[in-house]
Amino acid sequence: MRASSCRTDARPSGAKSDGRFGKQDFYLPEEDAYRCPAGEQLPYRFTSEEDGKRLRRYWTTACQDCSLKPQCTTGPERRIPRWEHEHLLEAVQQRASSASVLSPLTAAKATFALNAGECDQITIWKNQLLEGAAGVFGHDKTSAETPVDLKALHAKIGELALENDFLSGALTKAGLLSAKR
């Protein structure tokens, strides 16, 4: 991992750094939907896969006549991608920024370290998360499933069925199991 891939300033990236609305200004977590600051719904359009991550795509075509468009997007419409597990990253970010986790002194130290350019470890952790997060949720394409021996499986099912029938008959004769189940 290279240190040059790490931002060393405190400014936000993307639209926020250019003075426009960021995608966090749009998201409605309770609806898994986006609504722009002008009140227009950004409906879900499709899901794509990029770098092994499934991304949901949202946008609206109502931007052309909107008075807030210069504060929102430089393109014909505002398009927002959302990773299928982005809610987990947001929860981690919210938890990390809460006062109970990050004291003001710790926040000042973290800001100093980032401003001093000492962010190699943070970049490494971020890249490890992005590369391995899909595997945590059962979407790891590198692990192969172990083959199933169908003959042994069918034999075991037959054995268990025979045992169930025997026990059912024996318990019914002993009066411990009613005929009705």
Buried (B, 14 or more C-beta within 10 A) or exposed (E): BEEEEBEEEEEEEEBBEEEBBBBEBBBEEEEEBBBBEBEBBBEBEEEEEEEBBBBBBBBBEBBEEBEBBEBBBEEEBBBBBBBBBBEBBEEEEEEEEEEEEBEEEEBEEBEEBBEEEEBEEBBEEBEEEBEEBBEEEEBEEEEEEEEEEEEEEEEEEEEEEEEEEEEEEEEEEEEEBEEEE
